[in-house]
Amino acid sequence: MKILAIYEQTVPLNAPMRNASVAYDTMTASALAVVSDCVMNGEPVVGYAFDSIGRYGKGGLLRDRFIPRLLAASPAALLDQRGLIDPDAAVAALMKNEKDGGHGERPGAVGLIDAALWDLRAKLEARPLWRLLAERAGRPSPQEAQTFDVYGSCGHFRPGRGTAELDGLAREVQAAKAEGFSTIKIKLGGASIDDDLARTRVAIAAAEGARVAVDVNGKLDASIESGWLQAMAQLNVAWVEEPASPLDYHRLSKIAAVTPMPLATGENLFSLDDARNLLRYGGLQPDRDLIQIDISLSYGVAEYLRIVSEFEAAGWSRAAFVPHAGHLFAAQAVAGLGLGMHESASDLSLPFGGLWDGTAIKAGHVAASEAPGVGFELKSSLFQWLKPLVARDRNSAGVSSIIAGTVG
């Protein structure tokens, strides 16, 4: 088989919300399609990927560096012994002539291509991706349906709500509880104990027995840290996410030593190098804390499995791994790799919110999709960004940046 073309489009999220660190109204994301020369049902088999939310699109890196490098690779070098696309081999080709360290935005561009190639590979085998990932990790793939745990992510700051902000927060949490989430995460500001206590109390009341986690996105003010942690501990939150800046392992270790609450972090670490430093110097506890490294922002599946292995060797369980992102690829990975939980944006009005159309959430559990690949085609609000990438009249489809070529 051959890769015939790769299409990328940078799309605006236009989401009127923010957390303590960034706003989403001007945020972008990359949609990616990898077209193969294989045909099923009269159509070329296409692998899709969509960015992790909360970062920016990777169009420049993809167009200028990584897509041309993949298209220039020898076709045979990208295939396994069965003659099918091998995502691990493709990542190796993408990383040729790249220096170690200085990971930055590079891992996300590579990880996006890796995700699309896994979608392609699973479709070529006519199997759901989670089953392939289980085999890739050396885990048995059960014959029966696979279920996995999810939690709802909501409660962002919404500009314009004014005094109605807390009422809006309560409605979001109530909606997430009604969807079936048993754990719900909200955003806090990290600048005021009183303000954050008010938001958390409103969320706990609205959750009606569901657990509430809080996320300060690395912006907890050091001057209120001690009192803030004590206040949150008294509310018995499910976990505190990113209480320290992502690379401030020293501060994180100090927080971990004095609080009984579970801590969660790692979504802004994009490599085995950084994850290893978190393991060595972050002071986190394997029986309590959560690791949120994002698979698609961290070079993809192979690098993620190396990270998991490093933590397992140090006594950590896979149940402690709760990938950031909320995208469908991460859901497949949680199901296939036996990870702890999947983060799902509970606002279904957002194109990236929720899981596959019609998926039922029961007490925080869902059934993995059995559709071939990732299942983007089963999520109409998201597939609207992906389908036009391979439309015949690409100009009218609004594709803003295309690189196409033939391998071999």
N, C-alpha and C positions, 0 to 999 in steps of 0.2 A: 504494500500500500504506500501511498504518497500523501503528503500534505500539499494541497493545491493552492490554498490561499489562507491568509489570516486577516481578519477585519477587526478594527478597533473603533469604538465611538466613545468620546467623552461626553457624559450626560450630566445635566444639572439636577441636583436633588430638590432644590427649592422647598426645603422643609422648614417651616417657620418655628424653629425651636433651637435651644442651645443647652449646653451643660456648663459646668464651671470653667471649662477650658476653651471650647470652640462653639461657634454657631454653625447651623446647617443650611442657612438660607443661600449662601454662596458656595456651598460645598459641591464638589463634582465627584463622579465615579467613572470607572472604565467598564464598558461592556465589550466582550471579546467573543469572536467566533473563529474556530479553526475548521476549515473545510477539507475533507479528505476526498480521495478519488474512489472511495467505496460507496456503493449505492444500495439502498434498501427501500423497497416500495417505490422505486422509480425516482428517489431523491438522494442527493449526496448525504452521507453521514457527517453531521456537524457536531463538534464539541463546543459547548458554551461555557462562559464564566462571567461572573459579575463581582465587582469590587466589594471589599469590606467597607462598611459605612463608617464615616468619621475620619476618613483620610481624603485625599484628593485623587483625581484620575491620574493614570500612569501613562497617558498617551505619548508624551515626549520620549520617555525611556523605551517604551515599546516600539515606537516608530523608528527611532534613530539607532537603536542598539540591539534589542533582543529579538524582535521579529525578523529583521534581515539576517541575523546570525542563525536563527533556526531554519529559515528558508534556504540558507546557503549550505547547510549541513548535508552530508551524504545521506540519502534515504535509508541505506542499510544501517547506518549508525544509530538511527532513531527507532529501530524495530527490535523486537525480541525474537526468540527462536521460532515462535509461531508465525512470524511475519506481521505482527500487530504493533501498533504504536506503543512504545515503552516510555512512559513519562519520566522515569528516573534517568534514562539515557538522554532524553531531550533536555532535561535540566543540566546534565553534564555538558551538553553541547552549548547551552545558553551561557554557562559560566566559564567557558574557555576565555583565557586572557583577562580574567577578572582577578584583582588582588584580594587577598584575605583581609578581613576587617573592614571598617568604614562602611557598614552595611546600609544605613540610610534608607532611601526609597527603593533601592535596587531589589531587595527581597520581595517587595510587593509586586513588582513587574514580573519577576520570574515566577512567583507563586500564582499569579493570575493565569499565565500560560500553562503552568502545571495543572491547575484546576480544570482548564478547558480540555487538556489532553486526557485527563482522567475521565471526564464526561464522555469524550470521544471513545476512549477504550472500552468503557462499560457498555456504550451503545453497540459497539462492534461485537461484543460478546452477548448482547441482548440480556443484560443483567443489571440490577440496581447497583449503583456504585458502592454502597455500603458492603455488599458481599465481596467485591473485589478488594476493598481496603482491608477487610478482615483477613483475607488470604495473604495480602501483601505484608501484614503484620504478624503472620503465622498463627492466627486465631482461627478456630473452627467456625465455619459459616453454617448456622443452624438451618434446618429445613423449614421450620415454622417461621411465622412472621416475627420480626424483631421489634421490640419496643425500647424506648429510651426516655430519659427524663429531660424535661424542658423547664425553663423559668421565663417569666415575662419581663421584658425590659421596657420601661415607660417613665413617666414622671419627669420629663424634661421641663426646663423653663420655657414658657411660651410668651414672647413679647406681646404686649397689648392687653394681657389679661388684667393687669393692675390689681385691684383689691380682690378680684375674682380668681386670682392665681391658685389659692388653696382649694377653692371649689372645683376648679378645673382638674387639679391634681387628684382630688378625691374621685371624680368621675372616671379618670383614666385607670386608677387602681381598681375601682369597682368593675369596670369593663374587663380588665385583665382577669379578675377573680371569676367573673361570669363566663369567660372563655374556657376556664378550667385550670388556670395556673394555680399551683399551690405555693409557689415562691415568686415574689414580684420585686423587681429592683427599681428604685427611683433615684433621681439626681439631687444632690445637695450642693450648696455653694462653697462651704468650707471657710467662709469669712465671718460668720456670726453663729454662736452657739444657739441663741434664741431663735433665729430664723430657721436653722436646720432642725432644731427640736420641733418647731411648729410643723414643718413639712413632714417630718417622720411620724409624728403623732397622728396627723391627719391620714397619712397612708396606712398606718397600722389599724386605725379605726375603720377605714374604708375596705381594708383587706379581709375583714371579718374572719380572722383565724388563719389566713394564709401568712406565710412568713414574709417579712419585708427586709430586703437588703438595701444598703445605701452606697452611693458612688460619688466621691468628691473629685474624681478625675485628676488626682495629683495636686489639688489646689488647697489642701487643708492648711490654714494659716498657722505657722509654728507658734505664734503667741497665744493661741487658744487651744493648742493641741491637747494638753493634759485634761482640761475641763471638758473639752469636746468628746474625747474618748470615754471619759467616765460617764458622761450623759448618754452616749449611745449604748454603752454597756448596760446601763440601767433600763433601757428600752428593749434590750435583748434582741437586737437586730440580727438577721441571718448572717450577714458578713459586712465588713467595711471594705469598699473597693478603692484601690489606689490612694491610700492616705498620705503617701509620699510621692515626690516626683519620680518618674519611672526608673531613672538610673541612680537615684540617691539610695543606694543599698544601706549605707550607714544609718541614715535616718529611719529607714524601714525597719532595720534590725532593732533599733531602740524602741520603736513603737511595738514591734512584735513581742518584745521582752516584757512590756508592762501592761498589755491589754489581754483580757481573756477572750475577746471576740475573735472569730475567724477573720482573717484578712485575705483579700483577693487582689492579685496584680499580675502583670506580665503582658497585657495587651499591646504595650508599646515597646516590647522587646522582639526583635525580628531575626534572631539567629541563635544557633547553639552557643556561640561565644557569649552572648548577653545572658542567655538562660543559665548557662553554667555559672556566671558571676552572681546571678540572683540566687542560685542554689547555694553557692559558697558563702556569700556575704549578706544575704537578705534577712537572715535570722528567722525564716519561716519554718513552721512546724508541720511535718507530714501528716500528723493525725488531726489537724485542725484547718489548715489554710488551703487556698485554691489557686491554681495556676491557670492564667487566662491567655496564654500565648495563642495568637491567631495563626492558623495553619497557612492561609493564603497570603498573609503578610510576611511569612517567614520562610520563603523559598519553596514552600509546598510540602507534600507528604513525606518525602524522604528525610528532609531536615527535621520535620516535626517528630518523626519516629526516633531520630537520633536524640532529640531533646527528651522525649518520654523515657527512652532507655537510660539516659544519664540520671534522671530523677529516680527511676525505679531502682537503679543500682545503689542509690543513696537511701533507700527505704520508703520511697513514695509509692502510693497506689495510683492506678489510672483513674480511679474515682475522684482524685483531687484535680484532674484536668477538666477545665470548663472553658472551652475556646471562646474568645471574643468573636463578635461579628454579627451573628444572627442570620447569616446567609445559608442557603440550602446546601452548599458544599459542606459547611461546618456540621450541619445536621447529619449528613451522610457519614461524616467522619466520626461523630460521637457514637452513632449506631454501630458502625463497622469496627471501630478501634476499641470499643468498650470503655468510653470516657464517662466522666461524671454527669455532666448536664450540657444541654444546648441552650444558648441564649437566643430568645426569639423576640423581636420587636412586636409588641402586642397591639400596636395601632395599625389596624388593617387598612386604613385609608392611605398609608404610605406604600409605595410600590414594593418596597423591600420588607414590609411588615408581614409577619405570619409565616406559615409553612405552606405546604402544597394545598391547593384549593380543596376545601371540604375536609381537611384533616381535623379530626376530633381530639381535643385535649381532655383527658380524664384524670383528675387529681394529679396533674403535673406529668402525665405520661402520654406518649404518642406512639403510634405504629409507624415504622419506617416505610417509605414508599417502595413499592415493588416495581415501579416503572424503570425501564432501562436508563442508565446514566444517572445524573443528578436529579432529573425531574423538573427542569426549568419549564418545560412545555406544559406542566400541570399547575403552573402558577401564572395566571393570565396577566396580573398587574405588573409582574416583573418581565415576563416573556415579551411584553410589548417593546421593551428596550433591546431585546436580543434578536427577535425575528427579522426586523428590517436590515440587519447587518448582511444578510445573504440574499436579500431581495434582488430581483433582476435589475430593476431600475434603482440603483443605489443612490443616485443623486437626488431623486425625488423622495427617497426614504429619509433623507437628512443625515446621512452618515458623514460626519465631519472629518474623519481621518481614516484613510484606508491604505493599507500596504498589502499588496497581493503579489504572488509570484508562484512559480512552479518549482518544486523540488525535483531535481534530476532531469 
